[in-house]
Amino acid sequence: MIVYVERDLVDFLRLVTARAALYLGDHANRVTAALCRALDLPVPGTSALRS
């Protein structure tokens, strides 16, 4: 059950990362990193996301 939750969070993070890149410009990386810390997920580009 936890595996499905983690998968959903990773999918959500991917969606947010793509949207942030479109709308937040230079702030996108910082917003994505903050969200990763809040969700206790690896920051994209620093370690592989689990799928």
Residue, then its C-alpha position, 0 to 999 in steps of 0.5 A: m500500500i505504501v508503494y502506491v502512495e510513494r508512486d503517486l507522490v513521485d508522479f505528483l512531483r514530476l507534474v509540479t516540476a514540469r509546471a514550475a519550470l513553465y511558470l516560475g522561471d528561475h525559482a522553479n528549482r528552489v520550489t521543487a527542492a522545497l517540495c521534495r524536502a516537504l514530501d521527504l523525496p529525493v530532489p531531481g538531479t541529485s539522486a534518481l527518483r524511484s518509480 
